[in-house]
Each structure stands twice: as C-alpha cells, then as structure tokens.
Amino acid sequence: MMAGGGIRKVAEAARAAYLALLGCTEEDKNAALRGMIAALARRRGEILAANARDCAAADELVAAGRMTAALRARLVFDDAKLAGAVAGLEQVLRLPDPANRVLWTMELDEGLTLRRVSCALGVIGVVFESRPDVVVQVSGLLLKAGNAGILKGGKEAQATNAALMAALREGLAASPAVSVDALQLLSTREEVRELLACDAEVDLLIPRGGKELVKQIQAGTRIPVLGHADGVCHVYVHEAADLAKAQRIVVDAKTEYPAVCNAAETVLFDRGGAARLLPPVVRALMAEGVEVRGCPETRALVPEAGAAGEDAWSAEYLDLIASVRVVADLAAAAAHINRYGSHHTDAIVTEDEAAAAYFCRYVDSAGVFVNASTRFADGFRYGLGAEIGISTGKIHARGPVGLEGIVTYKYELRGAGHAVGDYGPGKRSYTHRTPEPGAGCP
C-alpha cells in the first residue's frame, strides 16, 4: 500500500497521522475500532476468498517441498479466525485508554507540580510472517494506544493481509478524527529495507517471526527493535508432579498448536521421578503423533524414542517434535533452561510449593508458569487485548506486549512563574511532597 514517492512518504504520512492522534479522545479511537469491526463483517466474503487464494498457492508450495506444513497451517484465516480477530478487537475496545493517564505526581514547591503522564510511542513498524490475524490484532492495539502503524506480512499471506487491511482502513472512516494513514501495509521486502532507514519518522520496530527475520532487522536499522528471536519453551516435570496434570499440560503445551512460539519444544524430567512419570507422559505425546527425541536415560525408559543430539536442546521445531531429557534435580532443570532456552516461557509441573517458588525465582524467562501450559503465554489470554508481539528482552517491555507495552510517558511540569534561580542556599527549598491520594494537581 505505497504512497506515491516511496516508503519515506509512507512513513511521513504515518507520522502526520500519529501527531493527529495525539488530539483524539478515547471515544474517537473507540469509534474507529467499532468501524473496523463492522468493516470486517461487511468484507467477510472478500477476506475469506483472498485467504483461499493464499492457501491454494501454499498447497502447491508444500507439494513441491518449498513450504513446510507447519507454515501452511499458520496461513489459514477462516470464519473461526475472523471471529477470534473480531473478539480481540472487542476486547481492546473495552480496555481503558492507556494514554493520557497520570502515573505519578510530585509537588516540587507550592504551585509547582510535576506529573508523569502516559503517552503513545509514535510510529511503529511491525514486520511479521505467515499469520494474517496479526494484521487485525496489531492494528487494534496500535490504534487504541494512539500509535500509527506500518505493517508488513509474509508474501505467502499477501492477498489475505491486503483484504484485511482494506477493511480496517475503511473502518477508520467511522471516526473523522482518525486519519486513514494511521494504518498502512507494505508488500515487498525492498519496502521493508527502505523502512529500516526511516529512523527520523519511525519510533519502534517489532519483528514477529523466525530468528533470521529478527536478526536481519536488528542488524539493518538504527530504529529501536522490540522482539524475540526464538521460542524455545520448556515444561519441567518435577519429581513431585501429579501424573495426570503432567500428561495434560505437556500434551497441551506441545500439540495444541505446535507452530507457534509458546509451544513447548523440550520436556525435562526430574531423575527422582523419571521412572514413574516419564514413560506415561512421553507415550501420551507419541499417541498424539509427536516424534520424541530423547537423551540416553529417556531411551532407556522408552526404547521407541529417537536419539537426541546436543543441538536438540536449543531447537525450535514449531512442529510435532519434542526433545526429552532427564536432569538431576530442580537446580539442574533451571540451569538447563537458562542455558538452552530463549527466555520466552517455561513451566514446572509439581505439587511441591517450595519447588515451584524456586523455579519461579531462578528461571530467567519472561514467563514462568506453575502447573499450567506454556500456551497461556499470549496477550489475548492475559487479558491484554491480544498482543503486538512478545519480547524476551528486559528493557521497556517483556513477555506478551499489549497496550501497556506500546506507550511511554512524558513529564509535565506546571508552575506559576517559578525560576530555578529562586532555589538554593539562603533561598527557597524544594518541598518534594507527594500529594495525598485524590488531592489532584493543577
């Protein structure tokens, strides 16, 4: 969706739209969101037809060995996916506006009050692969927070992405205060390369995809990048685990949707409980069609398992394949996860609260779960109104990034002719007083 004159003009138009959004009320943005929801319903037939074209082309690539079945599975955008996308927008609609909130107040002196106020980040570029529902999720979050977005999806979903963005931009017209240029879609890799050079217009880049995509973007721009390269998630079955819970959680974490970054790739078992727990859990995985690659201790307990090489422990399969390893104890499990994992999401299955507390303290990941599937690591499931991405870094935002992760803050200082020269030895002193709750400020 190129504006004439290249990507720089697209970025400039996005920046102008963002600056206009600064004057929008929450109701202005909500009106646009309601318009987007209505437009998706009106254009249902076009969207599903576009997805059918993308899926048919993908089927040919799979048959020719040029696309994996896992990637093909991510392309589907049917009525269920459309309903899920609309539900995500409706959830965003119900969430409070994250911008223009007073986060902190300090009286510096009588009549001189400092406030920290939340505000939008600005223009955010989101580059993603495969899943067309990302277009809807990301657009809703960006708009609600008052940001403008420039999106680029994978070429394998190009028709679906274009149909979805056409509907969303049509919906923006329901709010005259919101510019249509608040949401734009790129279509080629060359346009992405040009976007990476727009550091004066774009405030943040969020890559959603494989490690190569993330690394290419990080290496090719001066714009700050938020994201994660891998989703190497673990489930650790502690010796005090309940067998039924372990089977349910491990099978769900691996098989419910194996082609996503919060699916478990490695299952660890405590040596003290391996004889009791490992065979039935591993065979439950195999019953669901999972290829198991195990360490020697695993294969001794389940001879039909395949052999795991050293590279298995850091592998992100995104498929019905799982690495299984027996570790000495809880400390060894945490050490394994911190060494081989991607700091995304890791879970422990245990009935021992002390073990659960240790795991949560010592596993250095964005999400640490107790007796729950790693698949819960998702912005929609967290109640964040879907997610714009997942961050495994520790600066600005971590884990599933929802509305709170795409705002920043500014300081507002309000005085009555105050000057710094009035303060110092023998002059006025700062009060540095926090107002009483509810007292308000100028």
C-alpha positions in Angstrom: 0.0 0.0 0.0 2.5 2.5 -1.3 2.0 6.2 -1.2 3.5 7.9 -4.3 7.1 8.8 -3.8 8.3 5.7 -1.9 8.5 4.5 1.6 9.8 7.7 3.1 6.4 9.3 2.2 4.6 6.4 3.7 6.5 6.9 6.9 5.9 10.7 6.8 2.2 10.2 6.3 2.2 7.8 9.3 3.9 10.3 11.4 1.4 13.0 10.5 -1.4 10.6 11.4 0.3 9.8 14.7 0.5 13.6 15.5 -3.1 14.0 14.7 -4.0 11.0 17.0 -2.5 13.0 19.9 -5.6 15.2 19.9 -8.0 12.3 19.7 -10.2 11.3 22.7 -10.7 7.8 23.8 -14.2 7.9 22.2 -12.6 9.0 18.9 -10.4 5.9 18.9 -13.2 3.6 20.1 -15.4 4.9 17.2 -12.6 3.9 14.8 -12.4 0.4 16.4 -16.1 -0.1 16.1 -15.8 0.9 12.5 -13.1 -1.6 11.9 -15.2 -4.4 13.5 -18.1 -3.5 11.3 -16.0 -3.4 8.1 -14.5 -6.8 8.8 -18.1 -8.2 8.9 -19.0 -6.4 5.7 -16.0 -7.6 3.9 -16.1 -11.2 5.2 -16.6 -12.8 1.7 -13.6 -10.9 0.2 -11.4 -11.8 3.1 -12.2 -15.5 3.0 -11.8 -15.6 -0.8 -8.4 -13.9 -0.5 -7.3 -16.4 2.1 -8.5 -19.3 -0.1 -6.2 -18.0 -2.9 -3.2 -17.8 -0.5 -3.9 -21.3 0.9 -4.2 -22.8 -2.6 -0.9 -21.3 -3.6 0.6 -22.6 -0.4 -0.6 -26.1 -1.1 1.3 -26.1 -4.3 4.5 -25.0 -2.5 4.0 -27.7 0.2 3.6 -30.3 -2.6 6.8 -29.1 -4.2 8.7 -29.2 -0.9 9.1 -25.4 -0.9 7.0 -24.8 2.2 6.5 -26.7 5.4 3.1 -28.0 6.6 3.6 -26.0 9.8 3.9 -22.7 7.8 0.9 -23.7 5.7 -1.1 -24.2 8.9 -0.4 -20.7 10.0 -1.9 -19.2 6.9 -5.5 -20.2 7.5 -7.9 -17.4 8.1 -11.4 -18.9 8.2 -14.6 -17.9 9.9 -13.2 -19.1 13.3 -10.1 -16.9 12.8 -12.2 -14.0 11.8 -14.4 -14.4 14.8 -11.3 -14.6 17.0 -9.9 -11.4 15.4 -13.2 -9.6 16.0 -13.2 -10.8 19.6 -9.7 -9.4 20.1 -10.8 -6.0 18.7 -13.8 -6.0 21.0 -11.6 -6.8 24.0 -9.3 -3.9 23.0 -12.4 -1.7 22.7 -13.4 -2.4 26.3 -9.9 -1.8 27.7 -9.2 1.7 29.2 -7.2 4.1 27.1 -3.5 3.6 28.2 -2.6 7.2 27.1 -3.0 10.4 28.9 -3.1 8.8 32.4 -1.3 10.4 35.3 1.1 7.8 36.6 2.9 9.7 39.3 2.7 13.2 40.9 5.3 15.2 42.9 4.9 18.7 44.3 8.3 20.4 43.9 7.2 23.5 45.7 3.9 25.3 46.4 2.3 25.9 43.0 5.0 23.9 41.2 3.8 20.4 40.4 5.4 17.6 38.3 3.4 14.8 36.7 4.4 11.7 34.8 1.8 11.2 32.1 1.5 8.2 29.8 1.5 8.8 26.0 1.8 6.9 22.7 5.1 5.8 21.4 4.6 7.2 17.9 5.0 5.4 14.6 5.6 1.6 15.0 6.6 -0.7 12.2 5.6 -4.3 12.6 7.1 -7.0 10.3 5.6 -10.4 10.7 5.5 -13.8 9.0 2.6 -16.1 8.0 -0.3 -15.5 10.3 -2.7 -12.9 8.8 -4.7 -12.5 12.0 -1.7 -10.4 13.2 -2.9 -7.6 10.9 -6.1 -7.2 13.0 -4.5 -7.8 16.4 -1.7 -5.3 15.9 -3.9 -2.7 14.2 -6.4 -2.6 17.1 -3.7 -2.3 19.8 -1.8 0.4 17.9 -4.9 2.5 17.4 -6.2 2.2 20.9 -2.8 3.4 22.3 -2.7 6.3 19.9 0.1 5.0 17.7 0.3 4.9 13.9 1.3 1.6 12.3 3.2 0.4 9.2 2.8 -3.3 8.8 4.4 -5.9 6.5 3.3 -9.5 6.4 4.8 -12.5 4.7 4.3 -12.8 0.9 2.6 -16.2 1.5 -0.4 -14.3 3.0 -0.3 -11.3 0.8 -3.8 -11.5 -0.5 -5.3 -12.1 2.9 -3.3 -9.3 4.5 -4.3 -6.8 1.8 -8.0 -7.7 2.2 -7.9 -7.3 6.0 -6.0 -4.0 5.8 -8.5 -2.7 3.2 -11.3 -3.5 5.7 -9.5 -1.9 8.6 -8.7 1.3 6.8 -12.3 1.5 5.6 -13.4 1.2 9.2 -11.2 4.1 10.3 -13.6 6.4 8.4 -16.1 5.8 11.2 -14.1 8.3 13.2 -13.4 11.5 11.3 -10.7 12.5 13.8 -8.6 9.5 12.8 -6.6 9.6 9.6 -6.7 6.6 7.3 -2.9 6.8 7.2 -2.8 5.7 10.8 -2.7 2.1 9.4 -0.7 1.2 6.3 0.5 -2.0 4.7 3.8 -2.7 2.9 4.0 -5.6 0.4 7.7 -6.2 -0.5 11.0 -6.9 1.2 12.5 -4.0 -0.6 10.0 -1.7 1.1 11.0 -3.1 4.5 14.6 -2.3 3.7 13.6 1.2 2.9 11.6 1.5 6.1 14.6 0.5 8.2 16.3 3.7 7.1 13.4 5.9 8.2 14.7 6.5 11.7 13.5 10.1 11.8 9.9 9.0 11.2 9.6 5.6 12.8 10.0 5.2 16.6 10.0 1.4 17.1 10.2 -1.8 15.0 8.6 -5.0 16.1 9.6 -8.2 14.2 7.4 -11.2 14.6 8.8 -14.3 13.0 11.9 -16.6 12.9 15.3 -15.8 14.2 16.7 -14.8 10.8 14.0 -12.2 10.3 14.7 -10.7 13.8 18.4 -10.7 13.3 18.2 -9.1 9.9 16.0 -6.2 11.2 18.2 -5.7 14.3 21.3 -5.6 12.1 19.8 -3.3 9.4 18.5 -0.3 11.3 19.1 2.4 13.9 15.5 2.3 15.0 14.9 0.5 18.3 13.8 -3.1 17.9 11.5 -5.0 20.3 11.0 -8.7 19.8 12.3 -12.2 20.3 14.4 -14.5 18.0 13.3 -17.9 19.3 10.6 -19.6 21.2 12.4 -22.5 22.9 10.0 -23.2 25.7 10.2 -26.0 28.3 8.0 -28.0 30.6 9.8 -29.4 33.6 8.1 -32.4 35.2 9.3 -32.3 38.8 9.5 -35.5 40.9 6.5 -34.2 43.0 4.4 -33.8 39.9 0.9 -35.2 39.6 0.9 -37.6 36.7 -2.5 -36.6 35.3 -1.6 -33.0 35.4 1.8 -33.7 33.8 0.3 -35.6 30.9 -2.4 -32.9 30.3 0.0 -30.0 30.5 2.8 -31.5 28.4 0.5 -32.7 25.7 -1.3 -29.3 25.5 1.9 -27.3 25.5 3.3 -29.4 22.6 0.3 -30.3 20.5 -2.5 -27.8 20.9 -0.8 -25.6 18.3 2.8 -26.7 17.7 3.6 -24.0 15.0 3.8 -21.1 17.5 6.5 -19.6 19.7 4.8 -20.5 23.0 4.6 -24.2 22.2 6.9 -26.4 24.3 9.9 -27.7 22.5 11.7 -29.5 25.3 10.3 -31.6 28.2 12.6 -32.1 31.2 12.1 -34.8 33.8 13.5 -34.9 37.3 15.6 -38.0 37.8 13.9 -38.8 41.1 10.5 -39.1 39.4 11.5 -40.2 35.9 10.7 -43.9 36.3 7.2 -43.0 37.5 6.4 -40.1 35.2 8.5 -40.2 32.0 7.1 -43.3 30.3 3.4 -42.4 30.6 4.0 -38.7 29.7 6.2 -39.5 26.7 3.8 -42.2 25.4 1.0 -39.7 25.7 2.9 -37.4 23.4 3.6 -40.2 21.0 -0.1 -41.1 20.9 -0.7 -37.6 19.6 1.7 -38.1 16.8 4.7 -36.4 18.4 8.2 -37.5 17.4 10.2 -37.8 20.6 14.0 -37.3 20.6 15.4 -38.3 23.9 18.6 -38.5 25.9 20.0 -41.9 26.8 18.1 -42.1 30.1 14.9 -41.3 28.2 15.5 -44.0 25.7 16.3 -46.5 28.4 12.8 -45.9 29.8 11.1 -45.5 26.4 13.1 -47.6 23.9 10.9 -46.5 21.0 12.0 -42.8 21.4 14.6 -41.5 18.9 18.0 -40.2 19.9 18.6 -36.5 20.7 21.9 -34.8 19.7 23.3 -31.8 21.5 21.6 -29.5 19.1 18.2 -30.8 20.2 18.3 -28.8 23.5 18.2 -25.5 21.7 16.0 -26.5 18.8 12.8 -24.6 17.9 10.8 -27.2 16.0 7.5 -25.5 15.5 6.2 -28.9 14.7 5.1 -32.2 16.3 8.7 -33.0 17.5 9.8 -32.8 21.1 13.2 -33.1 22.9 13.1 -35.0 26.2 15.8 -35.0 28.8 16.3 -36.3 32.3 18.0 -33.9 34.6 19.5 -34.5 38.1 17.2 -32.2 40.1 15.5 -28.8 40.3 18.7 -26.8 40.1 19.8 -28.7 37.1 16.5 -28.1 35.4 16.8 -24.3 36.0 20.4 -24.4 34.7 19.4 -26.3 31.6 16.6 -23.8 30.8 18.7 -20.8 31.4 21.5 -22.2 29.1 19.4 -23.6 26.2 16.1 -21.7 26.4 15.2 -18.5 24.7 13.9 -16.8 27.9 10.4 -16.9 26.5 8.1 -19.1 28.6 8.9 -22.1 30.8 6.7 -24.2 33.1 7.1 -26.5 36.1 4.6 -29.3 37.0 4.8 -30.0 40.7 2.8 -30.4 43.9 5.7 -29.0 45.9 5.2 -25.3 46.6 8.9 -24.8 47.6 10.0 -26.3 44.2 7.5 -24.0 42.4 8.9 -21.0 44.2 12.5 -22.0 43.4 11.6 -22.4 39.7 9.9 -19.0 39.5 12.8 -17.3 41.2 15.7 -18.9 39.3 14.4 -19.4 35.8 15.3 -16.3 33.9 12.4 -16.1 31.4 9.7 -13.6 30.6 7.1 -16.1 31.7 7.4 -18.7 34.4 4.4 -20.9 35.0 3.4 -23.4 37.6 1.1 -26.3 36.7 -0.1 -24.6 33.5 0.6 -25.0 29.8 3.1 -22.7 28.1 0.4 -21.9 25.6 -1.1 -19.5 28.0 1.7 -17.0 27.2 -0.5 -14.9 24.9 -1.7 -11.3 25.1 -5.4 -12.2 24.5 -5.3 -14.9 27.2 -3.5 -12.5 29.6 -6.4 -10.0 29.0 -4.1 -7.5 27.3 -6.4 -7.3 24.2 -4.3 -9.7 22.0 -0.7 -8.7 21.6 1.5 -6.7 19.4 4.4 -9.1 19.9 6.4 -11.0 22.5 9.6 -9.6 24.0 12.3 -11.7 25.6 14.4 -8.7 26.4 14.3 -6.8 29.7 14.2 -3.2 28.6 10.8 -1.4 28.2 8.5 -4.4 27.8 8.8 -8.2 28.5 6.6 -11.2 27.6 3.4 -10.7 25.6 3.3 -7.0 24.8 -0.2 -5.4 25.0 -1.3 -1.8 25.3 1.0 -1.1 28.3 4.0 -2.0 26.2 3.3 0.4 23.4 3.0 3.6 25.4 5.7 5.6 27.1 5.5 8.7 29.3 6.4 12.3 29.4 6.9 14.7 32.3 4.5 17.7 32.7 5.7 20.5 35.0 3.1 23.2 35.9 4.2 26.3 37.7 3.3 29.9 38.2 6.3 31.8 37.1 8.8 29.7 39.0 12.5 30.0 38.2 15.4 27.8 39.2 17.4 30.8 40.3 15.0 31.2 43.2 16.2 27.9 44.9 19.5 27.2 46.8 21.3 28.1 50.0 19.6 31.0 51.6 16.7 30.9 49.1 13.7 28.7 48.7 13.8 24.9 49.3 12.0 22.2 47.4 9.2 20.5 49.2 9.3 17.3 47.2 6.0 16.3 48.6 3.7 13.6 47.2 0.1 14.9 47.2 -2.4 13.0 49.2 -4.4 10.5 47.1 -7.3 12.2 45.4 -5.9 15.7 46.1 -5.3 16.3 42.4 -2.9 18.8 41.0 -3.1 21.9 38.7 
